[in-house]
Amino acid sequence: MNINYHAFQNRGYLFSSHEALAEQWRTAFSGYNPTRISRILHLEEDENYLYVSYFQRPYRLSLKDGILEKKLKDSWTEELYFNEAMSIYHLLHYTRDLPLNSGIWVPNTSLKGAGVHSRSLYDPLLPPFAMKFSGKISRLEAACQLLGGIKLSKGDASYQFTAFPQIPLQLIFWDIDEDFPAQVQILFDRQVTDFVHFETTGCIISDLLELLEETGI
């Protein structure tokens, strides 16, 4: 099964709809002491909340009951989607004491531990995204720029994004030509598992692609 399958399967589902899993993670972070993770990830905190930025959008974790919220305009909501909630919980849970980025970029199917979960060649996230932007590079680039992407010089269009301040990722797009359909590749730092589980990368990819689709089409 491709590493991105579960993230694709959970697209559009609220985290709260997975009642047992939501309760499990909220319980795990109830009464949470943020001292360690705040020091490692340089996160802001106060007596009630720990604050996290995900794709440059503000979220907070309630230290009392472990509930995640995101900010929408001038208010906060608990209505998070599955992939965004799991990405944040996993960051807080899996980050090592001395995490490091290597500067070496790889697809998430090449991450340590991911190989046995990636025997299927079919990726449910990337080909449909490439098809949506086939012949529409200008729309893709505009969407990337609106989401704060930094332009790179790879493929026909490429940008680097920041999921979390410590987790960058790169999108590389090759447009359709006479021989091949449009293709897209997402790369992570090889040491991203110093911060999250390898399956978390599927959630991050799904969220990035959804944000680009919403912005560009």
LONURO-260976 format. One record per residue: residue number from 1; residue in three letters; x, y, z of N, C-alpha, C, O in turn. Coordinates in steps of 0.05 Angstrom, whole numbers, plus 5000, padded with zeros to 4 digits. Layout:
% LONURO-260976
[rec NUM; "ala"; [X; Y; Z]; [X; Y; Z]; [X; Y; Z]; [X; Y; Z]]
...
% end
This chain:
% LONURO-260976
[rec 1; "met"; [5017; 4976; 5000]; [5000; 5000; 5000]; [5018; 5025; 5000]; [5037; 5027; 5015]]
[rec 2; "asn"; [5011; 5044; 4983]; [5027; 5069; 4982]; [5025; 5084; 5008]; [5005; 5085; 5021]]
[rec 3; "ile"; [5047; 5096; 5015]; [5049; 5111; 5041]; [5029; 5133; 5043]; [5022; 5141; 5065]]
[rec 4; "asn"; [5020; 5144; 5020]; [5001; 5166; 5021]; [4972; 5158; 5021]; [4954; 5174; 5021]]
[rec 5; "tyr"; [4967; 5131; 5022]; [4939; 5122; 5019]; [4921; 5131; 5042]; [4899; 5140; 5037]]
[rec 6; "his"; [4930; 5127; 5067]; [4913; 5134; 5089]; [4907; 5164; 5091]; [4885; 5172; 5098]]
[rec 7; "ala"; [4927; 5180; 5083]; [4922; 5209; 5083]; [4901; 5216; 5062]; [4883; 5232; 5066]]
[rec 8; "phe"; [4902; 5203; 5039]; [4882; 5207; 5018]; [4855; 5197; 5027]; [4834; 5211; 5023]]
[rec 9; "gln"; [4854; 5174; 5040]; [4829; 5163; 5050]; [4815; 5181; 5070]; [4791; 5181; 5072]]
[rec 10; "asn"; [4831; 5196; 5086]; [4820; 5212; 5107]; [4815; 5241; 5099]; [4808; 5258; 5116]]
[rec 11; "arg"; [4820; 5248; 5074]; [4815; 5275; 5064]; [4785; 5282; 5068]; [4767; 5266; 5063]]
[rec 12; "gly"; [4781; 5306; 5078]; [4754; 5316; 5081]; [4740; 5307; 5107]; [4717; 5315; 5112]]
[rec 13; "tyr"; [4753; 5290; 5122]; [4741; 5280; 5147]; [4750; 5297; 5171]; [4774; 5302; 5174]]
[rec 14; "leu"; [4732; 5305; 5187]; [4739; 5319; 5212]; [4753; 5300; 5231]; [4746; 5276; 5232]]
[rec 15; "phe"; [4772; 5310; 5245]; [4786; 5294; 5265]; [4767; 5282; 5285]; [4770; 5259; 5294]]
[rec 16; "ser"; [4748; 5298; 5293]; [4728; 5290; 5314]; [4711; 5266; 5305]; [4699; 5253; 5321]]
[rec 17; "ser"; [4709; 5262; 5278]; [4693; 5239; 5268]; [4706; 5213; 5274]; [4693; 5192; 5275]]
[rec 18; "his"; [4732; 5213; 5279]; [4747; 5189; 5288]; [4747; 5189; 5319]; [4767; 5196; 5331]]
[rec 19; "glu"; [4725; 5183; 5331]; [4721; 5189; 5359]; [4741; 5176; 5377]; [4752; 5189; 5395]]
[rec 20; "ala"; [4747; 5150; 5373]; [4766; 5136; 5390]; [4794; 5147; 5387]; [4808; 5151; 5407]]
[rec 21; "leu"; [4802; 5153; 5363]; [4829; 5163; 5358]; [4831; 5191; 5369]; [4852; 5198; 5381]]
[rec 22; "ala"; [4811; 5208; 5365]; [4811; 5235; 5375]; [4814; 5235; 5405]; [4829; 5250; 5417]]
[rec 23; "glu"; [4799; 5218; 5418]; [4800; 5215; 5447]; [4827; 5206; 5457]; [4837; 5215; 5477]]
[rec 24; "gln"; [4839; 5187; 5442]; [4865; 5177; 5449]; [4886; 5199; 5449]; [4902; 5201; 5468]]
[rec 25; "trp"; [4886; 5215; 5428]; [4907; 5236; 5426]; [4901; 5259; 5446]; [4920; 5270; 5457]]
[rec 26; "arg"; [4877; 5266; 5449]; [4870; 5287; 5468]; [4877; 5279; 5497]; [4887; 5295; 5513]]
[rec 27; "thr"; [4872; 5253; 5503]; [4879; 5243; 5530]; [4909; 5243; 5533]; [4919; 5250; 5555]]
[rec 28; "ala"; [4924; 5235; 5512]; [4953; 5234; 5514]; [4965; 5262; 5520]; [4986; 5264; 5533]]
[rec 29; "phe"; [4951; 5283; 5511]; [4962; 5310; 5515]; [4947; 5326; 5536]; [4951; 5350; 5539]]
[rec 30; "ser"; [4930; 5313; 5551]; [4916; 5326; 5574]; [4937; 5330; 5596]; [4952; 5312; 5603]]
[rec 31; "gly"; [4937; 5354; 5607]; [4956; 5361; 5628]; [4985; 5362; 5617]; [5004; 5356; 5632]]
[rec 32; "tyr"; [4988; 5369; 5592]; [5014; 5368; 5578]; [5033; 5389; 5589]; [5026; 5412; 5593]]
[rec 33; "asn"; [5058; 5380; 5593]; [5079; 5399; 5601]; [5095; 5406; 5576]; [5109; 5388; 5565]]
[rec 34; "pro"; [5094; 5430; 5566]; [5106; 5437; 5540]; [5135; 5445; 5542]; [5147; 5453; 5522]]
[rec 35; "thr"; [5147; 5443; 5565]; [5174; 5454; 5569]; [5194; 5442; 5549]; [5209; 5457; 5536]]
[rec 36; "arg"; [5195; 5416; 5546]; [5214; 5403; 5529]; [5209; 5410; 5499]; [5228; 5419; 5486]]
[rec 37; "ile"; [5185; 5407; 5490]; [5180; 5412; 5461]; [5182; 5442; 5454]; [5191; 5448; 5432]]
[rec 38; "ser"; [5175; 5459; 5473]; [5179; 5488; 5468]; [5208; 5495; 5464]; [5215; 5511; 5447]]
[rec 39; "arg"; [5225; 5483; 5480]; [5254; 5488; 5478]; [5265; 5477; 5452]; [5281; 5491; 5438]]
[rec 40; "ile"; [5257; 5453; 5444]; [5268; 5441; 5419]; [5258; 5455; 5394]; [5273; 5461; 5376]]
[rec 41; "leu"; [5232; 5461; 5393]; [5220; 5472; 5369]; [5216; 5502; 5370]; [5206; 5515; 5351]]
[rec 42; "his"; [5224; 5515; 5392]; [5222; 5544; 5396]; [5193; 5553; 5392]; [5187; 5572; 5377]]
[rec 43; "leu"; [5175; 5540; 5407]; [5147; 5546; 5406]; [5139; 5566; 5428]; [5150; 5566; 5449]]
[rec 44; "glu"; [5119; 5582; 5422]; [5108; 5600; 5442]; [5088; 5585; 5459]; [5074; 5567; 5450]]
[rec 45; "glu"; [5086; 5593; 5484]; [5067; 5581; 5502]; [5058; 5602; 5523]; [5072; 5622; 5528]]
[rec 46; "asp"; [5036; 5597; 5535]; [5027; 5612; 5559]; [5016; 5592; 5579]; [5020; 5567; 5575]]
[rec 47; "glu"; [5003; 5601; 5599]; [4994; 5582; 5620]; [4972; 5563; 5610]; [4966; 5543; 5623]]
[rec 48; "asn"; [4959; 5570; 5588]; [4937; 5553; 5578]; [4942; 5539; 5552]; [4930; 5518; 5547]]
[rec 49; "tyr"; [4960; 5550; 5536]; [4962; 5539; 5509]; [4991; 5537; 5499]; [5009; 5552; 5508]]
[rec 50; "leu"; [4996; 5519; 5481]; [5021; 5517; 5465]; [5013; 5524; 5437]; [4994; 5513; 5426]]
[rec 51; "tyr"; [5029; 5542; 5424]; [5022; 5552; 5398]; [5040; 5540; 5376]; [5064; 5538; 5380]]
[rec 52; "val"; [5028; 5532; 5354]; [5042; 5519; 5332]; [5034; 5532; 5306]; [5010; 5539; 5302]]
[rec 53; "ser"; [5052; 5535; 5287]; [5046; 5545; 5260]; [5048; 5522; 5241]; [5068; 5508; 5240]]
[rec 54; "tyr"; [5027; 5518; 5225]; [5026; 5496; 5205]; [5018; 5508; 5178]; [4996; 5519; 5176]]
[rec 55; "phe"; [5036; 5507; 5159]; [5033; 5521; 5133]; [5026; 5550; 5138]; [5008; 5562; 5126]]
[rec 56; "gln"; [5040; 5562; 5157]; [5039; 5590; 5164]; [5011; 5598; 5175]; [5004; 5622; 5173]]
[rec 57; "arg"; [4997; 5579; 5185]; [4971; 5585; 5197]; [4972; 5578; 5227]; [4984; 5558; 5234]]
[rec 58; "pro"; [4959; 5594; 5244]; [4962; 5590; 5273]; [4944; 5569; 5285]; [4920; 5567; 5278]]
[rec 59; "tyr"; [4955; 5552; 5301]; [4941; 5531; 5316]; [4950; 5533; 5345]; [4970; 5545; 5352]]
[rec 60; "arg"; [4934; 5521; 5363]; [4942; 5520; 5391]; [4932; 5494; 5404]; [4911; 5484; 5396]]
[rec 61; "leu"; [4947; 5485; 5423]; [4940; 5461; 5438]; [4933; 5469; 5466]; [4948; 5483; 5480]]
[rec 62; "ser"; [4910; 5461; 5475]; [4902; 5466; 5503]; [4917; 5447; 5521]; [4916; 5423; 5519]]
[rec 63; "leu"; [4933; 5459; 5540]; [4949; 5443; 5558]; [4932; 5428; 5578]; [4941; 5409; 5590]]
[rec 64; "lys"; [4908; 5438; 5582]; [4890; 5425; 5602]; [4878; 5399; 5592]; [4879; 5378; 5605]]
[rec 65; "asp"; [4867; 5400; 5567]; [4852; 5376; 5558]; [4862; 5365; 5531]; [4851; 5346; 5521]]
[rec 66; "gly"; [4885; 5376; 5521]; [4897; 5365; 5497]; [4882; 5370; 5471]; [4888; 5358; 5450]]
[rec 67; "ile"; [4863; 5388; 5471]; [4847; 5394; 5447]; [4863; 5414; 5429]; [4873; 5434; 5439]]
[rec 68; "leu"; [4864; 5408; 5403]; [4876; 5426; 5384]; [4855; 5445; 5373]; [4832; 5437; 5368]]
[rec 69; "glu"; [4863; 5470; 5368]; [4846; 5489; 5355]; [4862; 5504; 5334]; [4886; 5506; 5335]]
[rec 70; "lys"; [4847; 5514; 5314]; [4860; 5532; 5294]; [4846; 5558; 5293]; [4822; 5560; 5300]]
[rec 71; "lys"; [4860; 5579; 5285]; [4849; 5606; 5285]; [4837; 5612; 5258]; [4849; 5608; 5237]]
[rec 72; "leu"; [4811; 5621; 5258]; [4797; 5629; 5235]; [4789; 5658; 5239]; [4771; 5664; 5254]]
[rec 73; "lys"; [4802; 5677; 5225]; [4798; 5705; 5229]; [4802; 5713; 5259]; [4825; 5712; 5268]]
[rec 74; "asp"; [4781; 5720; 5273]; [4784; 5729; 5300]; [4775; 5709; 5321]; [4772; 5716; 5345]]
[rec 75; "ser"; [4771; 5684; 5313]; [4762; 5664; 5333]; [4777; 5638; 5329]; [4791; 5634; 5308]]
[rec 76; "trp"; [4775; 5620; 5348]; [4788; 5594; 5347]; [4766; 5572; 5345]; [4744; 5575; 5356]]
[rec 77; "thr"; [4773; 5551; 5331]; [4754; 5529; 5327]; [4768; 5502; 5332]; [4791; 5498; 5326]]
[rec 78; "glu"; [4753; 5483; 5343]; [4763; 5455; 5347]; [4758; 5438; 5322]; [4767; 5415; 5321]]
[rec 79; "glu"; [4745; 5449; 5302]; [4738; 5433; 5278]; [4762; 5431; 5259]; [4763; 5445; 5239]]
[rec 80; "leu"; [4780; 5414; 5266]; [4803; 5408; 5249]; [4798; 5383; 5232]; [4784; 5365; 5241]]
[rec 81; "tyr"; [4810; 5383; 5209]; [4809; 5359; 5193]; [4830; 5339; 5202]; [4849; 5345; 5216]]
[rec 82; "phe"; [4825; 5314; 5195]; [4842; 5292; 5205]; [4871; 5296; 5200]; [4888; 5294; 5218]]
[rec 83; "asn"; [4878; 5302; 5175]; [4907; 5304; 5167]; [4921; 5327; 5182]; [4944; 5323; 5190]]
[rec 84; "glu"; [4908; 5350; 5185]; [4922; 5372; 5198]; [4925; 5366; 5228]; [4946; 5372; 5240]]
[rec 85; "ala"; [4905; 5354; 5240]; [4907; 5347; 5269]; [4929; 5327; 5274]; [4945; 5330; 5292]]
[rec 86; "met"; [4930; 5306; 5257]; [4950; 5285; 5261]; [4978; 5296; 5256]; [4997; 5288; 5270]]
[rec 87; "ser"; [4981; 5314; 5237]; [5008; 5326; 5232]; [5018; 5341; 5256]; [5042; 5338; 5263]]
[rec 88; "ile"; [5001; 5356; 5270]; [5009; 5371; 5293]; [5014; 5353; 5317]; [5034; 5356; 5331]]
[rec 89; "tyr"; [4996; 5335; 5323]; [5000; 5317; 5345]; [5026; 5301; 5341]; [5041; 5297; 5360]]
[rec 90; "his"; [5030; 5291; 5317]; [5054; 5275; 5311]; [5080; 5292; 5315]; [5099; 5282; 5326]]
[rec 91; "leu"; [5079; 5317; 5307]; [5103; 5334; 5311]; [5109; 5336; 5341]; [5132; 5333; 5349]]
[rec 92; "leu"; [5089; 5341; 5357]; [5094; 5344; 5386]; [5102; 5317; 5399]; [5116; 5317; 5419]]
[rec 93; "his"; [5092; 5295; 5388]; [5097; 5269; 5399]; [5124; 5257; 5391]; [5138; 5245; 5407]]
[rec 94; "tyr"; [5130; 5259; 5365]; [5153; 5244; 5354]; [5179; 5260; 5353]; [5200; 5248; 5349]]
[rec 95; "thr"; [5179; 5286; 5357]; [5204; 5301; 5355]; [5225; 5291; 5375]; [5219; 5289; 5399]]
[rec 96; "arg"; [5248; 5286; 5365]; [5270; 5275; 5382]; [5283; 5298; 5398]; [5277; 5322; 5393]]
[rec 97; "asp"; [5300; 5291; 5416]; [5313; 5311; 5433]; [5332; 5328; 5418]; [5335; 5352; 5423]]
[rec 98; "leu"; [5346; 5317; 5398]; [5365; 5332; 5382]; [5359; 5327; 5352]; [5375; 5314; 5338]]
[rec 99; "pro"; [5337; 5337; 5342]; [5330; 5333; 5314]; [5347; 5350; 5295]; [5355; 5372; 5302]]
[rec 100; "leu"; [5353; 5339; 5272]; [5370; 5352; 5253]; [5359; 5348; 5225]; [5348; 5327; 5218]]
[rec 101; "asn"; [5362; 5369; 5208]; [5357; 5366; 5179]; [5384; 5361; 5165]; [5404; 5372; 5173]]
[rec 102; "ser"; [5383; 5344; 5145]; [5407; 5335; 5131]; [5414; 5352; 5107]; [5438; 5353; 5099]]
[rec 103; "gly"; [5394; 5365; 5095]; [5399; 5380; 5070]; [5397; 5362; 5046]; [5401; 5370; 5023]]
[rec 104; "ile"; [5390; 5336; 5050]; [5386; 5317; 5028]; [5357; 5312; 5024]; [5342; 5305; 5043]]
[rec 105; "trp"; [5347; 5317; 4999]; [5319; 5316; 4993]; [5312; 5289; 4980]; [5325; 5279; 4962]]
[rec 106; "val"; [5290; 5277; 4991]; [5281; 5251; 4981]; [5250; 5250; 4980]; [5237; 5265; 4995]]
[rec 107; "pro"; [5238; 5233; 4963]; [5209; 5229; 4965]; [5203; 5213; 4990]; [5220; 5199; 5001]]
[rec 108; "asn"; [5178; 5216; 5000]; [5172; 5204; 5026]; [5172; 5173; 5024]; [5174; 5160; 5044]]
[rec 109; "thr"; [5169; 5162; 5000]; [5170; 5133; 4997]; [5198; 5122; 5002]; [5202; 5098; 5005]]
[rec 110; "ser"; [5219; 5140; 5003]; [5246; 5132; 5008]; [5255; 5135; 5037]; [5277; 5129; 5044]]
[rec 111; "leu"; [5237; 5145; 5054]; [5244; 5150; 5082]; [5248; 5123; 5096]; [5237; 5103; 5088]]
[rec 112; "lys"; [5265; 5123; 5116]; [5270; 5099; 5132]; [5244; 5088; 5143]; [5229; 5103; 5156]]
[rec 113; "gly"; [5239; 5063; 5138]; [5215; 5050; 5148]; [5191; 5051; 5129]; [5172; 5037; 5132]]
[rec 114; "ala"; [5193; 5069; 5109]; [5170; 5073; 5091]; [5169; 5052; 5068]; [5148; 5047; 5057]]
[rec 115; "gly"; [5192; 5040; 5062]; [5194; 5023; 5039]; [5174; 5000; 5040]; [5161; 4994; 5019]]
[rec 116; "val"; [5171; 4987; 5062]; [5153; 4964; 5064]; [5124; 4972; 5062]; [5106; 4955; 5057]]
[rec 117; "his"; [5118; 4998; 5066]; [5091; 5008; 5064]; [5085; 5020; 5036]; [5064; 5031; 5031]]
[rec 118; "ser"; [5105; 5018; 5018]; [5102; 5032; 4992]; [5106; 5013; 4969]; [5117; 5021; 4948]]
[rec 119; "arg"; [5097; 4988; 4972]; [5101; 4969; 4951]; [5084; 4976; 4926]; [5092; 4970; 4904]]
[rec 120; "ser"; [5061; 4987; 4931]; [5044; 4995; 4908]; [5056; 5020; 4895]; [5063; 5039; 4908]]
[rec 121; "leu"; [5057; 5019; 4869]; [5068; 5042; 4854]; [5048; 5064; 4851]; [5055; 5087; 4846]]
[rec 122; "tyr"; [5022; 5057; 4854]; [5002; 5078; 4851]; [5000; 5096; 4875]; [4997; 5087; 4897]]
[rec 123; "asp"; [5002; 5122; 4869]; [5000; 5142; 4890]; [4973; 5156; 4886]; [4968; 5168; 4865]]
[rec 124; "pro"; [4955; 5156; 4906]; [4929; 5167; 4903]; [4928; 5198; 4905]; [4908; 5210; 4899]]
[rec 125; "leu"; [4950; 5210; 4913]; [4951; 5239; 4916]; [4964; 5254; 4892]; [4953; 5273; 4882]]
[rec 126; "leu"; [4987; 5245; 4884]; [5003; 5260; 4865]; [4992; 5260; 4836]; [4990; 5282; 4825]]
[rec 127; "pro"; [4986; 5237; 4824]; [4977; 5238; 4796]; [4951; 5255; 4792]; [4950; 5270; 4773]]
[rec 128; "pro"; [4931; 5252; 4810]; [4907; 5269; 4806]; [4913; 5299; 4808]; [4902; 5315; 4793]]
[rec 129; "phe"; [4932; 5306; 4826]; [4939; 5334; 4828]; [4953; 5344; 4803]; [4947; 5365; 4792]]
[rec 130; "ala"; [4972; 5327; 4792]; [4986; 5335; 4767]; [4966; 5338; 4744]; [4969; 5356; 4728]]
[rec 131; "met"; [4946; 5321; 4743]; [4926; 5323; 4722]; [4910; 5349; 4724]; [4904; 5361; 4703]]
[rec 132; "lys"; [4904; 5357; 4748]; [4888; 5382; 4752]; [4903; 5407; 4742]; [4891; 5426; 4732]]
[rec 133; "phe"; [4930; 5406; 4744]; [4945; 5429; 4735]; [4959; 5424; 4708]; [4976; 5440; 4700]]
[rec 134; "ser"; [4952; 5403; 4695]; [4964; 5397; 4669]; [4958; 5420; 4649]; [4934; 5426; 4645]]
[rec 135; "gly"; [4978; 5431; 4638]; [4975; 5454; 4620]; [4968; 5480; 4633]; [4960; 5499; 4620]]
[rec 136; "lys"; [4970; 5481; 4660]; [4962; 5505; 4675]; [4984; 5513; 4694]; [4979; 5519; 4718]]
[rec 137; "ile"; [5008; 5515; 4684]; [5031; 5522; 4701]; [5027; 5549; 4713]; [5034; 5553; 4737]]
[rec 138; "ser"; [5017; 5568; 4699]; [5014; 5595; 4710]; [4995; 5595; 4734]; [5000; 5610; 4753]]
[rec 139; "arg"; [4974; 5579; 4733]; [4956; 5577; 4756]; [4970; 5564; 4780]; [4967; 5572; 4803]]
[rec 140; "leu"; [4985; 5543; 4774]; [5000; 5529; 4796]; [5020; 5548; 4808]; [5022; 5550; 4833]]
[rec 141; "glu"; [5035; 5563; 4792]; [5055; 5581; 4804]; [5042; 5603; 4820]; [5052; 5611; 4841]]
[rec 142; "ala"; [5019; 5613; 4810]; [5005; 5634; 4826]; [4996; 5623; 4853]; [4998; 5637; 4873]]
[rec 143; "ala"; [4986; 5599; 4853]; [4977; 5586; 4878]; [5000; 5582; 4897]; [4998; 5587; 4921]]
[rec 144; "cys"; [5023; 5573; 4886]; [5047; 5569; 4902]; [5056; 5595; 4915]; [5064; 5595; 4939]]
[rec 145; "gln"; [5056; 5616; 4900]; [5065; 5642; 4910]; [5046; 5652; 4931]; [5054; 5664; 4951]]
[rec 146; "leu"; [5019; 5648; 4927]; [5000; 5657; 4947]; [5003; 5642; 4974]; [4997; 5653; 4995]]
[rec 147; "leu"; [5013; 5618; 4972]; [5017; 5602; 4997]; [5045; 5605; 5008]; [5053; 5591; 5026]]
[rec 148; "gly"; [5060; 5625; 4998]; [5086; 5631; 5009]; [5108; 5614; 4999]; [5130; 5613; 5011]]
[rec 149; "gly"; [5104; 5600; 4977]; [5125; 5583; 4966]; [5148; 5599; 4956]; [5145; 5621; 4945]]
[rec 150; "ile"; [5172; 5588; 4959]; [5197; 5600; 4949]; [5205; 5586; 4923]; [5208; 5562; 4922]]
[rec 151; "lys"; [5207; 5602; 4902]; [5212; 5590; 4875]; [5239; 5577; 4873]; [5259; 5588; 4883]]
[rec 152; "leu"; [5240; 5553; 4861]; [5264; 5538; 4857]; [5269; 5536; 4827]; [5252; 5544; 4811]]
[rec 153; "ser"; [5291; 5523; 4819]; [5297; 5520; 4791]; [5299; 5491; 4783]; [5319; 5481; 4773]]
[rec 154; "lys"; [5277; 5476; 4788]; [5275; 5448; 4781]; [5250; 5443; 4765]; [5230; 5457; 4768]]
[rec 155; "gly"; [5251; 5424; 4747]; [5227; 5417; 4731]; [5217; 5441; 4715]; [5233; 5458; 4708]]
[rec 156; "asp"; [5191; 5441; 4709]; [5179; 5463; 4695]; [5169; 5484; 4714]; [5166; 5508; 4707]]
[rec 157; "ala"; [5164; 5476; 4739]; [5157; 5495; 4761]; [5163; 5481; 4787]; [5158; 5457; 4790]]
[rec 158; "ser"; [5175; 5495; 4805]; [5182; 5483; 4831]; [5183; 5504; 4853]; [5191; 5527; 4848]]
[rec 159; "tyr"; [5174; 5496; 4877]; [5173; 5514; 4900]; [5179; 5499; 4925]; [5173; 5475; 4928]]
[rec 160; "gln"; [5190; 5514; 4944]; [5195; 5503; 4971]; [5175; 5516; 4990]; [5171; 5540; 4990]]
[rec 161; "phe"; [5163; 5499; 5007]; [5143; 5508; 5027]; [5153; 5501; 5055]; [5171; 5485; 5059]]
[rec 162; "thr"; [5139; 5513; 5074]; [5145; 5507; 5102]; [5119; 5495; 5115]; [5100; 5510; 5119]]
[rec 163; "ala"; [5120; 5470; 5121]; [5097; 5458; 5135]; [5098; 5467; 5164]; [5080; 5481; 5173]]
[rec 164; "phe"; [5119; 5460; 5178]; [5126; 5471; 5204]; [5153; 5485; 5200]; [5167; 5478; 5181]]
[rec 165; "pro"; [5160; 5504; 5217]; [5186; 5517; 5213]; [5210; 5498; 5210]; [5229; 5505; 5197]]
[rec 166; "gln"; [5208; 5474; 5222]; [5229; 5455; 5221]; [5226; 5435; 5199]; [5243; 5418; 5194]]
[rec 167; "ile"; [5203; 5436; 5184]; [5197; 5416; 5164]; [5191; 5429; 5137]; [5168; 5436; 5132]]
[rec 168; "pro"; [5212; 5433; 5121]; [5207; 5444; 5094]; [5200; 5421; 5075]; [5207; 5397; 5081]]
[rec 169; "leu"; [5188; 5427; 5053]; [5183; 5407; 5032]; [5183; 5421; 5005]; [5177; 5445; 5003]]
[rec 170; "gln"; [5190; 5406; 4984]; [5192; 5417; 4958]; [5173; 5404; 4939]; [5169; 5380; 4939]]
[rec 171; "leu"; [5160; 5420; 4922]; [5142; 5411; 4901]; [5156; 5416; 4874]; [5164; 5438; 4868]]
[rec 172; "ile"; [5158; 5395; 4858]; [5169; 5397; 4831]; [5149; 5387; 4811]; [5138; 5365; 4814]]
[rec 173; "phe"; [5143; 5404; 4791]; [5122; 5398; 4772]; [5134; 5398; 4743]; [5148; 5416; 4735]]
[rec 174; "trp"; [5127; 5376; 4729]; [5134; 5374; 4700]; [5108; 5374; 4685]; [5091; 5357; 4689]]
[rec 175; "asp"; [5104; 5393; 4666]; [5079; 5395; 4652]; [5077; 5374; 4630]; [5097; 5362; 4622]]
[rec 176; "ile"; [5053; 5370; 4620]; [5048; 5351; 4598]; [5064; 5359; 4573]; [5067; 5382; 4567]]
[rec 177; "asp"; [5075; 5338; 4559]; [5087; 5343; 4533]; [5079; 5321; 4514]; [5061; 5305; 4521]]
[rec 178; "glu"; [5091; 5320; 4491]; [5082; 5300; 4471]; [5088; 5271; 4479]; [5076; 5253; 4468]]
[rec 179; "asp"; [5105; 5267; 4499]; [5112; 5240; 4507]; [5101; 5231; 4534]; [5097; 5207; 4539]]
[rec 180; "phe"; [5097; 5250; 4552]; [5090; 5243; 4580]; [5068; 5261; 4590]; [5065; 5284; 4583]]
[rec 181; "pro"; [5051; 5250; 4608]; [5031; 5266; 4622]; [5044; 5284; 4643]; [5068; 5280; 4649]]
[rec 182; "ala"; [5030; 5303; 4653]; [5040; 5320; 4674]; [5047; 5303; 4698]; [5033; 5283; 4704]]
[rec 183; "gln"; [5068; 5310; 4712]; [5077; 5295; 4736]; [5085; 5315; 4758]; [5094; 5337; 4753]]
[rec 184; "val"; [5082; 5306; 4783]; [5091; 5322; 4806]; [5105; 5305; 4826]; [5098; 5281; 4829]]
[rec 185; "gln"; [5125; 5316; 4838]; [5140; 5302; 4859]; [5142; 5320; 4884]; [5146; 5344; 4881]]
[rec 186; "ile"; [5139; 5308; 4907]; [5143; 5322; 4933]; [5166; 5310; 4947]; [5168; 5286; 4950]]
[rec 187; "leu"; [5185; 5327; 4956]; [5209; 5318; 4969]; [5210; 5329; 4998]; [5201; 5352; 5003]]
[rec 188; "phe"; [5220; 5313; 5016]; [5225; 5321; 5044]; [5255; 5318; 5050]; [5269; 5304; 5035]]
[rec 189; "asp"; [5263; 5331; 5071]; [5290; 5325; 5081]; [5291; 5296; 5090]; [5272; 5286; 5102]]
[rec 190; "arg"; [5313; 5283; 5085]; [5316; 5255; 5092]; [5313; 5250; 5121]; [5306; 5227; 5129]]
[rec 191; "gln"; [5319; 5270; 5138]; [5316; 5267; 5167]; [5290; 5277; 5179]; [5288; 5282; 5202]]
[rec 192; "val"; [5270; 5279; 5162]; [5244; 5290; 5172]; [5233; 5272; 5194]; [5217; 5282; 5210]]
[rec 193; "thr"; [5241; 5247; 5195]; [5231; 5229; 5216]; [5244; 5235; 5243]; [5238; 5222; 5263]]
[rec 194; "asp"; [5262; 5255; 5244]; [5270; 5265; 5270]; [5248; 5282; 5283]; [5249; 5287; 5307]]
[rec 195; "phe"; [5228; 5289; 5267]; [5206; 5306; 5276]; [5179; 5293; 5276]; [5162; 5298; 5293]]
[rec 196; "val"; [5174; 5276; 5256]; [5148; 5263; 5253]; [5151; 5234; 5245]; [5173; 5225; 5238]]
[rec 197; "his"; [5130; 5219; 5246]; [5130; 5191; 5236]; [5130; 5192; 5205]; [5120; 5212; 5194]]
[rec 198; "phe"; [5141; 5172; 5193]; [5142; 5173; 5163]; [5114; 5175; 5151]; [5111; 5187; 5130]]
[rec 199; "glu"; [5094; 5163; 5164]; [5067; 5164; 5152]; [5055; 5192; 5155]; [5037; 5199; 5140]]
[rec 200; "thr"; [5065; 5208; 5173]; [5056; 5236; 5176]; [5061; 5252; 5150]; [5046; 5270; 5144]]
[rec 201; "thr"; [5082; 5245; 5136]; [5088; 5260; 5112]; [5066; 5258; 5091]; [5062; 5277; 5076]]
[rec 202; "gly"; [5051; 5236; 5091]; [5028; 5234; 5073]; [5007; 5255; 5081]; [4994; 5267; 5063]]
[rec 203; "cys"; [5002; 5258; 5107]; [4983; 5279; 5116]; [4992; 5307; 5107]; [4976; 5323; 5098]]
[rec 204; "ile"; [5018; 5312; 5110]; [5029; 5338; 5103]; [5026; 5343; 5073]; [5018; 5365; 5064]]
[rec 205; "ile"; [5033; 5323; 5057]; [5030; 5325; 5028]; [5001; 5330; 5020]; [4995; 5348; 5004]]
[rec 206; "ser"; [4983; 5315; 5032]; [4954; 5319; 5026]; [4945; 5347; 5032]; [4931; 5359; 5016]]
[rec 207; "asp"; [4953; 5357; 5055]; [4945; 5384; 5063]; [4956; 5405; 5044]; [4943; 5424; 5036]]
[rec 208; "leu"; [4982; 5402; 5036]; [4994; 5421; 5017]; [4979; 5421; 4990]; [4972; 5442; 4980]]
[rec 209; "leu"; [4974; 5397; 4980]; [4960; 5395; 4954]; [4932; 5406; 4955]; [4923; 5419; 4936]]
[rec 210; "glu"; [4918; 5401; 4977]; [4891; 5412; 4980]; [4892; 5443; 4981]; [4875; 5456; 4969]]
[rec 211; "leu"; [4911; 5454; 4995]; [4913; 5483; 4997]; [4919; 5495; 4969]; [4907; 5516; 4962]]
[rec 212; "leu"; [4936; 5482; 4954]; [4942; 5492; 4927]; [4918; 5489; 4909]; [4913; 5507; 4892]]
[rec 213; "glu"; [4903; 5467; 4911]; [4880; 5463; 4894]; [4859; 5484; 4900]; [4846; 5495; 4882]]
[rec 214; "glu"; [4854; 5490; 4926]; [4835; 5510; 4934]; [4843; 5538; 4924]; [4826; 5554; 4917]]
[rec 215; "thr"; [4869; 5543; 4924]; [4879; 5570; 4916]; [4881; 5573; 4886]; [4876; 5595; 4876]]
[rec 216; "gly"; [4888; 5551; 4872]; [4894; 5554; 4844]; [4873; 5547; 4824]; [4876; 5553; 4800]]
[rec 217; "ile"; [4852; 5534; 4832]; [4831; 5525; 4813]; [4804; 5535; 4821]; [4784; 5530; 4807]]
% end
